[in-house]
Amino acid sequence: MTIDSKDYRVAPGKKVDLGKWPTVVDPVTKSKKEYKELLQQHIEKLSAMQNLHYASHKYALLLIFQGMDGAGKDGAIRHVMSGVNPEGCEVFSFKQPSAEELDHDFLWRTTCRLPERGRIGIFNRSYYEEVLVVRVHPEMLRAQGLPEELRDEKNIWEQRYGSITDLEKHLHRNGTKIVKIFLHLSNEEQRKRFLARIDEPDKNWKFSTSDIHERKYWKHYMKAYEDCFHATSTRHAPWYVVPADDKENARLIVSQIVVDAMGGLKMAYPKTTGKRRLELHSIKELLAK
C-alpha cells in the first residue's frame, strides 16, 4: 500500500466533520519488519533532505503537531525525526502560558521560536491552542489581560483565525514552509491509552486527573478543531488529518507527509565558483605536502 499525502490534506475552505474522517485506516505495511524498513527509508530520505535543506539555506521548515492528549505527538516526533541532525532541528513544546507570555499578544511566544532558514522547527502544540483549548475554556481569556471589548466571544475566534492566517501568509512569503498535522485519535483509543499509562509504572508520569477532566469536553474540542481547520487550512499552510489509533501507521503517514513537503522545496547545493575552485585547489596542494 502506498501513501498519498493528499488523502489526508484538508482542502482550503473545506467544511470539516471529524466524525466522517477515520481514526484508523488499513495498515500501510503487513508486518512489523516491513513497518521498520519503510520507516527507515523515510528517515534516511529526511536525513538526506535535511543536509540539502541546510546547505541550500533558502527555506525554513515549520512542522506543527496538534492532537488530543494521548494522540502520539511525542512518539511521532521522536520516531519520524530520529535521523535528523539535532544541530539543524529544534523542538518546542508549548504548555500553559507563563506570566511573561500572557503579557504579550497570543502569537508572541511561538513567534520567538520560529525556525531560521536552513533549519527545521517543530511545534508540539502551538499558537493553535489559542483557538482550541481557550475556545473550549473561554474563561482563560480573562487571564490574558485583554480589554473587555476585545473579549467578545462572538468575534474573537474569527479575529484570531485571521491573525493566524495572516502570520502564515507572511511566513510563506518569506520562505517558511508550514506543515500542520492533526493526529486524529478516537475517544475509545484515548481511553485505552490512558489505562495503559496507569498500568505501566514507567508511564505514570504522563497521566494526571486533568486529562480525565478534559475528556468531558471531547465534543467541544472536536467542534473547535473542525472550525479551526475550515478557517486555517490554506494552500500554502495546509492541515493534514492523520488517523492516529494505530501509532505505527500514523508515523508512516506523518513521515511521508514531511518527505513530500521537503521534496516540494526548490533546493540545491551551492554551486562552486571558479574563484572558489582555485582556492580549494590551493588548499589541496597544501594538504598534499
Residue frames as qw, qx, qy, qz and C-alpha x, y, z in Angstrom:
[[0.000, 0.889, 0.458, 0.000, 0.00, 0.00, 0.00],
 [0.414, 0.293, -0.011, 0.862, 1.37, 3.41, -0.97],
 [0.185, -0.668, -0.452, 0.561, 0.80, 6.60, 0.99],
 [0.234, 0.575, 0.341, 0.706, -0.63, 9.63, -0.79],
 [0.200, -0.179, -0.411, 0.871, -0.28, 12.73, 1.38],
 [0.261, -0.142, -0.253, -0.921, -3.17, 14.41, -0.44],
 [0.502, -0.375, -0.750, -0.212, -5.57, 11.81, 1.02],
 [0.486, -0.501, -0.554, 0.453, -5.11, 13.41, 4.44],
 [0.201, -0.004, -0.009, 0.979, -4.96, 17.08, 3.49],
 [0.141, 0.706, 0.577, -0.387, -7.84, 19.41, 4.34],
 [0.369, 0.497, 0.422, 0.662, -8.71, 21.38, 1.20],
 [0.091, -0.030, -0.172, 0.980, -8.78, 25.18, 1.62],
 [0.426, -0.056, -0.032, -0.902, -12.21, 26.38, 2.74],
 [0.531, -0.131, -0.798, -0.251, -13.49, 22.83, 3.22],
 [0.646, -0.473, 0.177, -0.573, -16.07, 22.25, 5.94],
 [0.328, 0.287, -0.882, 0.179, -14.77, 19.51, 8.18],
 [0.817, -0.363, 0.023, -0.446, -16.78, 16.86, 10.03],
 [0.002, 0.539, -0.828, 0.153, -14.24, 14.87, 12.05],
 [0.718, -0.016, 0.587, -0.375, -16.85, 12.22, 12.67],
 [0.849, 0.500, 0.089, -0.148, -16.50, 11.32, 9.00],
 [0.353, 0.723, -0.585, 0.101, -12.70, 11.35, 9.00],
 [0.920, -0.142, -0.365, 0.032, -11.30, 7.93, 10.02],
 [0.400, -0.798, 0.430, -0.136, -9.16, 7.48, 13.11],
 [0.576, -0.294, 0.742, 0.176, -7.86, 4.20, 11.70],
 [0.663, 0.561, -0.274, -0.414, -7.16, 3.02, 8.13],
 [0.989, 0.115, -0.052, 0.080, -5.78, -0.15, 6.56],
 [0.609, -0.618, 0.302, 0.396, -2.16, -0.71, 7.59],
 [0.366, 0.809, -0.372, -0.270, 0.42, 0.56, 5.14],
 [0.236, 0.471, -0.850, -0.006, 2.62, -2.46, 5.85],
 [0.831, -0.144, -0.432, -0.320, 1.83, -6.11, 6.53],
 [0.840, -0.263, -0.370, 0.298, 4.31, -6.81, 9.31],
 [0.449, -0.851, 0.049, 0.267, 6.45, -5.21, 11.99],
 [0.644, -0.184, 0.403, 0.623, 9.51, -5.87, 9.83],
 [0.345, 0.573, 0.472, 0.575, 8.00, -4.07, 6.82],
 [0.201, -0.951, -0.230, -0.052, 6.99, -1.17, 9.06],
 [0.558, -0.674, 0.195, 0.443, 10.53, -0.74, 10.38],
 [0.577, 0.077, 0.487, 0.651, 12.00, -1.00, 6.87],
 [0.198, 0.742, 0.440, 0.465, 9.64, 1.60, 5.40],
 [0.329, -0.935, -0.105, 0.088, 10.05, 3.98, 8.33],
 [0.624, -0.452, 0.299, 0.564, 13.83, 3.65, 7.99],
 [0.468, 0.394, 0.481, 0.627, 13.57, 4.52, 4.29],
 [0.040, -0.910, -0.304, -0.280, 11.61, 7.65, 5.17],
 [0.537, -0.790, 0.054, 0.289, 14.09, 8.56, 7.91],
 [0.631, -0.147, 0.386, 0.657, 17.03, 8.22, 5.50],
 [0.294, 0.642, 0.439, 0.556, 15.26, 10.39, 2.93],
 [0.256, -0.945, -0.187, -0.082, 14.61, 13.04, 5.56],
 [0.645, -0.570, 0.179, 0.477, 18.21, 12.93, 6.67],
 [0.534, 0.153, 0.435, 0.709, 19.47, 13.48, 3.12],
 [0.080, 0.788, 0.411, 0.451, 16.91, 16.22, 2.52],
 [0.431, -0.876, -0.121, 0.181, 17.88, 17.95, 5.74],
 [0.613, -0.303, 0.274, 0.676, 21.51, 18.14, 4.60],
 [0.309, 0.424, 0.484, 0.700, 20.36, 19.71, 1.33],
 [0.208, -0.875, -0.403, -0.169, 17.95, 21.99, 3.22],
 [0.536, -0.735, -0.002, 0.415, 20.74, 23.23, 5.48],
 [0.530, -0.128, 0.389, 0.743, 23.23, 23.71, 2.65],
 [0.204, 0.614, 0.538, 0.540, 20.69, 25.45, 0.40],
 [0.244, -0.362, -0.375, 0.818, 19.88, 27.92, 3.21],
 [0.113, -0.215, -0.386, -0.890, 16.82, 29.35, 1.42],
 [0.589, -0.454, -0.423, -0.518, 13.84, 27.95, 3.28],
 [0.220, -0.248, 0.749, -0.574, 12.78, 27.26, 6.85],
 [0.511, -0.218, -0.762, -0.332, 10.50, 24.31, 7.62],
 [0.331, -0.223, 0.519, -0.756, 7.92, 24.54, 10.41],
 [0.450, -0.194, -0.848, -0.200, 6.11, 21.37, 11.45],
 [0.403, -0.281, 0.341, -0.801, 3.12, 21.84, 13.77],
 [0.364, -0.146, -0.919, -0.032, 1.67, 18.88, 15.67],
 [0.459, -0.213, 0.268, -0.820, -1.72, 19.09, 17.34],
 [0.576, -0.138, -0.777, -0.213, -3.95, 16.42, 18.83],
 [0.696, -0.609, -0.055, -0.376, -5.83, 15.34, 21.89],
 [0.350, -0.617, 0.675, -0.202, -3.89, 14.05, 24.90],
 [0.699, -0.106, 0.706, -0.039, -2.55, 10.59, 24.13],
 [0.720, 0.642, 0.037, -0.262, -2.70, 11.06, 20.36],
 [0.893, 0.006, 0.231, 0.386, 1.00, 10.21, 19.98],
 [0.271, 0.954, -0.099, 0.082, 2.56, 13.59, 19.19],
 [0.368, -0.755, 0.538, 0.067, 5.73, 12.90, 21.18],
 [0.752, -0.073, 0.635, 0.159, 6.16, 9.43, 19.67],
 [0.655, 0.690, 0.276, 0.136, 5.59, 10.62, 16.13],
 [0.106, 0.953, -0.279, 0.050, 8.16, 13.39, 16.52],
 [0.521, -0.594, 0.610, 0.060, 10.67, 11.04, 18.16],
 [0.762, 0.094, 0.617, 0.173, 10.39, 8.26, 15.56],
 [0.590, 0.754, 0.260, 0.128, 9.91, 10.27, 12.36],
 [0.172, 0.943, -0.236, 0.162, 12.69, 12.76, 13.11],
 [0.830, -0.486, 0.224, 0.157, 15.13, 10.24, 14.61],
 [0.792, 0.161, 0.241, 0.537, 17.55, 10.51, 11.68],
 [0.202, 0.910, 0.094, 0.350, 17.62, 14.30, 11.56],
 [0.536, 0.189, -0.358, 0.741, 20.78, 16.07, 12.69],
 [0.337, -0.734, -0.503, 0.306, 19.91, 17.77, 16.03],
 [0.325, -0.328, 0.056, 0.885, 22.06, 20.76, 15.03],
 [0.066, -0.078, -0.464, -0.880, 19.57, 21.62, 12.30],
 [0.455, -0.465, -0.638, -0.412, 16.34, 20.92, 14.16],
 [0.047, -0.128, 0.585, -0.799, 14.64, 22.26, 17.28],
 [0.372, -0.481, -0.762, -0.224, 11.52, 21.01, 19.06],
 [0.114, -0.188, 0.365, -0.905, 9.42, 23.29, 21.23],
 [0.282, -0.457, -0.843, -0.027, 6.58, 22.09, 23.43],
 [0.140, -0.354, 0.050, -0.923, 4.07, 24.78, 24.36],
 [0.286, -0.394, -0.829, 0.276, 2.31, 24.24, 27.66],
 [0.161, -0.872, -0.450, 0.103, 0.30, 26.67, 29.78],
 [0.348, 0.735, -0.044, 0.580, 1.48, 30.25, 29.07],
 [0.513, -0.225, -0.421, 0.713, 3.76, 31.92, 31.61],
 [0.084, -0.827, -0.331, 0.447, 3.03, 35.31, 33.17],
 [0.172, -0.496, 0.371, 0.766, 5.50, 36.92, 30.77],
 [0.127, 0.157, 0.809, 0.552, 3.85, 35.27, 27.76],
 [0.002, 0.708, 0.705, -0.046, 0.41, 36.41, 28.88],
 [0.123, -0.742, -0.088, 0.653, 1.68, 39.99, 28.90],
 [0.018, -0.321, 0.574, 0.753, 2.14, 39.78, 25.10],
 [0.697, 0.253, -0.182, -0.646, -0.19, 39.04, 22.19],
 [0.897, -0.105, 0.374, -0.209, -1.12, 35.38, 21.78],
 [0.862, 0.483, -0.087, 0.126, 1.32, 34.82, 18.90],
 [0.011, -0.890, 0.432, -0.145, 4.36, 36.24, 20.67],
 [0.628, -0.499, 0.594, -0.049, 5.66, 33.16, 22.48],
 [0.851, 0.213, 0.454, 0.157, 5.63, 30.98, 19.35],
 [0.480, 0.868, -0.051, 0.116, 6.93, 33.69, 17.03],
 [0.245, -0.824, 0.510, -0.028, 10.08, 33.82, 19.18],
 [0.643, -0.266, 0.715, 0.060, 10.67, 30.14, 18.36],
 [0.768, 0.600, 0.059, -0.217, 10.22, 30.17, 14.59],
 [0.839, -0.101, 0.324, 0.425, 12.95, 28.32, 12.66],
 [0.027, -0.727, 0.344, 0.593, 15.70, 30.10, 10.77],
 [0.710, 0.569, -0.298, -0.287, 16.50, 29.48, 7.11],
 [0.462, 0.442, -0.765, 0.070, 18.09, 26.09, 6.63],
 [0.080, -0.143, 0.851, -0.499, 16.59, 24.71, 9.83],
 [0.461, -0.370, -0.728, -0.347, 13.57, 22.65, 10.87],
 [0.225, -0.213, 0.499, -0.809, 11.35, 23.84, 13.70],
 [0.408, -0.307, -0.840, -0.182, 8.84, 21.51, 15.35],
 [0.346, -0.302, 0.289, -0.840, 6.00, 22.80, 17.49],
 [0.291, -0.257, -0.917, 0.086, 4.45, 20.22, 19.82],
 [0.053, -0.826, -0.518, 0.216, 1.22, 22.18, 20.25],
 [0.376, 0.219, 0.229, 0.871, 1.39, 25.75, 19.07],
 [0.151, 0.070, 0.095, -0.981, -0.41, 29.07, 18.70],
 [0.460, -0.231, -0.648, -0.561, -3.42, 26.97, 17.66],
 [0.311, -0.312, -0.793, 0.422, -4.03, 26.25, 21.34],
 [0.049, 0.220, 0.237, -0.945, -5.44, 29.78, 21.46],
 [0.561, 0.082, -0.246, -0.786, -8.38, 28.78, 19.25],
 [0.625, -0.062, -0.769, -0.121, -8.70, 25.26, 20.67],
 [0.453, -0.307, -0.709, 0.445, -8.26, 24.89, 24.44],
 [0.014, -0.162, -0.255, 0.953, -9.00, 28.58, 25.03],
 [0.445, -0.113, -0.401, -0.793, -12.16, 28.29, 22.93],
 [0.602, -0.293, -0.739, -0.073, -13.28, 25.23, 24.88],
 [0.490, -0.560, -0.471, 0.475, -12.46, 27.08, 28.12],
 [0.221, 0.742, 0.181, 0.607, -13.20, 30.75, 27.32],
 [0.516, -0.849, -0.098, 0.050, -12.72, 31.68, 30.96],
 [0.750, -0.165, 0.124, 0.629, -9.00, 31.58, 30.10],
 [0.320, 0.674, 0.231, 0.625, -9.47, 34.77, 28.11],
 [0.359, -0.911, -0.105, -0.173, -9.91, 36.70, 31.36],
 [0.742, -0.531, 0.163, 0.376, -6.39, 35.68, 32.44],
 [0.674, 0.298, 0.284, 0.614, -4.90, 37.04, 29.24],
 [0.257, -0.503, -0.121, 0.816, -5.32, 40.68, 30.23],
 [0.173, 0.361, 0.568, 0.719, -7.28, 41.64, 27.12],
 [0.245, 0.029, 0.153, -0.957, -9.51, 44.73, 27.28],
 [0.465, 0.272, 0.734, -0.413, -13.10, 43.71, 27.86],
 [0.581, 0.608, 0.020, -0.540, -14.24, 44.96, 24.45],
 [0.378, 0.533, -0.707, -0.270, -11.74, 42.58, 22.79],
 [0.190, -0.127, 0.951, -0.208, -13.02, 39.52, 24.63],
 [0.684, 0.243, 0.089, -0.682, -16.28, 39.33, 22.69],
 [0.503, -0.113, 0.853, 0.080, -16.71, 35.60, 22.05],
 [0.659, 0.624, 0.367, -0.204, -18.88, 36.32, 19.01],
 [0.488, 0.856, -0.169, -0.019, -15.90, 37.79, 17.16],
 [0.332, -0.768, 0.541, 0.081, -12.67, 36.82, 18.88],
 [0.766, -0.072, 0.613, 0.178, -12.23, 33.38, 17.29],
 [0.643, 0.686, 0.274, 0.203, -12.67, 34.68, 13.74],
 [0.043, 0.966, -0.250, 0.054, -10.27, 37.50, 14.58],
 [0.536, -0.567, 0.614, 0.116, -7.70, 35.02, 15.87],
 [0.796, 0.289, 0.490, 0.206, -8.11, 32.83, 12.78],
 [0.428, 0.890, 0.053, 0.150, -7.39, 35.97, 10.77],
 [0.235, -0.864, 0.444, 0.016, -4.28, 36.75, 12.81],
 [0.727, -0.244, 0.624, 0.151, -3.03, 33.18, 12.35],
 [0.729, 0.497, 0.410, 0.233, -3.61, 33.04, 8.59],
 [0.207, 0.967, -0.122, 0.080, -2.03, 36.49, 8.18],
 [0.439, -0.696, 0.560, 0.097, 1.06, 35.27, 10.06],
 [0.757, 0.001, 0.624, 0.193, 1.27, 32.11, 7.98],
 [0.582, 0.772, 0.205, 0.154, 0.93, 34.07, 4.73],
 [0.041, -0.945, 0.324, -0.017, 3.72, 36.36, 5.91],
 [0.598, -0.468, 0.637, 0.132, 5.96, 33.40, 6.76],
 [0.775, 0.358, 0.493, 0.169, 5.21, 31.74, 3.41],
 [0.413, 0.902, 0.027, 0.120, 6.14, 34.93, 1.56],
 [0.095, -0.862, 0.488, -0.095, 9.44, 34.93, 3.42],
 [0.481, 0.454, -0.750, -0.025, 10.45, 31.33, 2.74],
 [0.312, -0.205, 0.822, -0.430, 8.96, 29.32, 5.61],
 [0.528, -0.076, -0.730, -0.427, 7.21, 26.11, 4.58],
 [0.431, -0.214, 0.557, -0.677, 4.48, 25.25, 7.09],
 [0.524, -0.082, -0.803, -0.273, 3.05, 21.76, 7.55],
 [0.444, -0.289, 0.436, -0.727, 0.31, 21.28, 10.15],
 [0.465, -0.003, -0.876, -0.127, -0.52, 17.76, 11.35],
 [0.614, -0.313, 0.288, -0.665, -3.50, 16.77, 13.47],
 [0.171, 0.111, -0.978, 0.046, -3.25, 13.28, 14.93],
 [0.620, -0.197, -0.171, -0.740, -6.87, 12.15, 14.84],
 [0.099, 0.090, -0.939, 0.318, -7.49, 9.88, 17.82],
 [0.514, -0.454, -0.576, -0.445, -10.79, 8.25, 18.77],
 [0.489, -0.603, 0.256, -0.577, -12.30, 8.73, 22.20],
 [0.971, -0.211, 0.003, -0.114, -12.15, 4.97, 22.82],
 [0.801, 0.303, -0.261, 0.446, -8.49, 4.68, 21.85],
 [0.023, 0.653, -0.352, 0.670, -7.63, 7.58, 24.15],
 [0.761, -0.487, 0.153, -0.401, -9.38, 5.73, 27.00],
 [0.983, 0.010, -0.101, 0.154, -7.24, 2.63, 26.32],
 [0.559, 0.489, -0.292, 0.603, -4.03, 4.64, 26.23],
 [0.301, -0.666, 0.287, -0.619, -4.87, 6.38, 29.48],
 [0.919, -0.338, 0.079, -0.188, -5.46, 2.98, 31.13],
 [0.876, 0.244, -0.190, 0.369, -2.10, 1.80, 29.79],
 [0.196, 0.655, -0.324, 0.654, -0.41, 4.84, 31.33],
 [0.616, -0.568, 0.269, -0.476, -1.87, 3.85, 34.69],
 [0.992, -0.109, 0.050, -0.049, -0.98, 0.15, 34.35],
 [0.795, 0.311, -0.158, 0.497, 2.61, 0.75, 33.23],
 [0.519, -0.715, -0.159, 0.441, 4.71, 2.35, 36.02],
 [0.481, -0.123, 0.273, 0.824, 7.10, 3.93, 33.53],
 [0.051, 0.450, 0.481, 0.751, 4.20, 5.85, 32.01],
 [0.289, -0.691, -0.607, 0.267, 2.53, 7.02, 35.23],
 [0.268, -0.432, -0.046, 0.860, 4.24, 10.39, 34.98],
 [0.030, 0.139, 0.547, 0.825, 2.39, 11.08, 31.74],
 [0.301, -0.549, -0.707, -0.328, -1.02, 10.92, 33.38],
 [0.001, 0.017, 0.458, -0.889, -2.93, 13.39, 35.55],
 [0.191, 0.527, 0.763, -0.323, -6.52, 13.83, 36.68],
 [0.226, 0.601, -0.048, -0.765, -6.76, 16.89, 34.42],
 [0.095, 0.170, -0.818, -0.541, -6.52, 14.52, 31.43],
 [0.005, 0.399, 0.916, -0.044, -9.71, 12.81, 32.58],
 [0.109, 0.639, 0.363, -0.670, -11.37, 16.17, 33.18],
 [0.161, 0.457, -0.398, -0.779, -10.71, 17.25, 29.58],
 [0.041, 0.121, 0.943, 0.307, -12.38, 14.09, 28.21],
 [0.175, 0.599, 0.663, -0.413, -15.68, 15.60, 29.32],
 [0.229, 0.746, -0.028, -0.624, -15.21, 18.26, 26.66],
 [0.508, -0.035, 0.734, 0.449, -14.46, 15.88, 23.78],
 [0.369, 0.686, 0.593, 0.206, -17.29, 17.08, 21.56],
 [0.030, -0.968, -0.043, 0.246, -16.37, 20.71, 22.26],
 [0.380, -0.558, 0.544, 0.498, -12.79, 20.03, 21.21],
 [0.492, 0.248, 0.736, 0.393, -13.88, 18.27, 18.02],
 [0.240, 0.883, 0.402, 0.037, -16.04, 21.27, 17.12],
 [0.190, -0.891, 0.206, 0.356, -13.16, 23.65, 17.84],
 [0.463, -0.274, 0.678, 0.501, -10.83, 21.61, 15.62],
 [0.451, 0.534, 0.670, 0.253, -13.40, 21.44, 12.81],
 [0.126, 0.970, 0.192, -0.084, -13.89, 25.21, 12.78],
 [0.349, -0.738, 0.401, 0.415, -10.14, 25.75, 13.02],
 [0.528, -0.012, 0.708, 0.469, -9.38, 23.51, 10.01],
 [0.360, 0.745, 0.539, 0.157, -12.10, 25.17, 7.96],
 [0.005, -0.992, -0.051, 0.114, -10.71, 28.61, 8.69],
 [0.245, -0.830, 0.452, 0.214, -6.95, 27.98, 8.59],
 [0.721, -0.014, 0.607, 0.335, -6.16, 25.16, 6.14],
 [0.343, 0.835, -0.112, -0.415, -4.72, 27.01, 3.15],
 [0.846, 0.510, -0.128, 0.087, -2.78, 26.15, 0.01],
 [0.381, 0.665, -0.488, 0.417, 0.49, 27.41, 1.49],
 [0.118, -0.338, 0.751, -0.555, -0.12, 26.13, 5.05],
 [0.688, -0.160, -0.516, -0.485, -2.35, 23.04, 4.86],
 [0.589, -0.353, 0.583, -0.435, -3.71, 20.90, 7.65],
 [0.518, 0.154, -0.817, -0.202, -3.33, 17.12, 7.45],
 [0.735, -0.330, 0.289, -0.517, -5.71, 14.92, 9.45],
 [0.379, 0.367, -0.849, -0.007, -3.79, 11.70, 10.19],
 [0.854, -0.334, -0.275, -0.288, -5.61, 8.63, 11.58],
 [0.054, 0.639, -0.632, 0.435, -3.86, 8.04, 14.91],
 [0.864, -0.332, 0.171, -0.338, -5.45, 4.99, 16.53],
 [0.954, 0.067, 0.035, 0.291, -2.64, 2.87, 15.02],
 [0.314, -0.855, 0.212, 0.354, 0.59, 4.57, 16.15],
 [0.549, -0.220, 0.601, 0.537, 2.87, 2.82, 13.68],
 [0.405, 0.595, 0.589, 0.366, 0.63, 3.56, 10.72],
 [0.036, -0.979, -0.176, 0.092, 0.35, 7.19, 11.83],
 [0.434, -0.671, 0.362, 0.479, 4.14, 7.51, 11.95],
 [0.517, 0.118, 0.650, 0.544, 4.47, 6.21, 8.40],
 [0.227, 0.812, 0.482, 0.240, 1.83, 8.65, 7.14],
 [0.229, -0.943, 0.011, 0.243, 3.41, 11.57, 9.01],
 [0.516, -0.440, 0.482, 0.555, 6.88, 10.73, 7.70],
 [0.456, 0.397, 0.625, 0.494, 5.54, 10.58, 4.13],
 [0.052, 0.945, 0.319, 0.048, 3.85, 13.97, 4.56],
 [0.344, -0.835, 0.218, 0.370, 7.12, 15.51, 5.78],
 [0.560, -0.106, 0.606, 0.554, 9.15, 13.85, 2.99],
 [0.352, 0.648, 0.567, 0.367, 6.71, 15.20, 0.39],
 [0.095, -0.977, -0.153, 0.117, 6.78, 18.68, 1.92],
 [0.419, -0.668, 0.392, 0.475, 10.56, 18.85, 1.86],
 [0.546, 0.121, 0.670, 0.488, 10.68, 17.32, -1.60],
 [0.279, 0.819, 0.473, 0.166, 8.49, 20.15, -2.89],
 [0.210, -0.897, 0.091, 0.378, 11.05, 22.79, -1.96],
 [0.691, 0.686, -0.094, 0.208, 13.34, 24.05, -4.73],
 [0.534, -0.764, 0.335, 0.137, 16.65, 23.29, -3.08],
 [0.825, 0.475, -0.183, 0.246, 20.15, 22.78, -4.46],
 [0.722, -0.429, -0.019, 0.543, 23.64, 22.61, -3.07],
 [0.035, 0.914, -0.120, -0.386, 25.51, 25.91, -3.55],
 [0.817, 0.528, 0.006, 0.232, 27.48, 25.98, -6.79],
 [0.645, -0.482, 0.148, 0.575, 31.24, 26.30, -6.53],
 [0.332, 0.925, -0.055, -0.173, 32.56, 29.37, -8.35],
 [0.764, 0.504, -0.224, 0.335, 35.75, 29.43, -10.38],
 [0.002, -0.731, 0.438, -0.523, 37.41, 31.51, -7.67],
 [0.742, -0.439, 0.369, -0.347, 36.36, 29.02, -5.01],
 [0.983, 0.170, -0.011, 0.066, 37.68, 26.07, -7.07],
 [0.499, 0.636, -0.372, 0.456, 41.09, 27.76, -7.31],
 [0.346, -0.643, 0.446, -0.517, 41.04, 28.29, -3.56],
 [0.924, -0.200, 0.242, -0.216, 40.18, 24.64, -2.94],
 [0.864, 0.412, -0.184, 0.225, 42.90, 23.53, -5.35],
 [0.184, 0.696, -0.467, 0.513, 45.45, 25.61, -3.41],
 [0.633, -0.484, 0.417, -0.437, 44.26, 24.07, -0.12],
 [0.994, 0.076, 0.048, -0.070, 44.53, 20.61, -1.63],
 [0.650, 0.565, -0.355, 0.364, 48.14, 21.26, -2.68],
 [0.163, -0.654, 0.504, -0.539, 49.00, 22.39, 0.83],
 [0.826, -0.283, 0.334, -0.355, 47.45, 19.28, 2.34],
 [0.943, 0.304, -0.127, 0.039, 49.35, 17.05, -0.12],
 [0.311, 0.708, -0.520, 0.363, 52.74, 18.24, 1.19]]
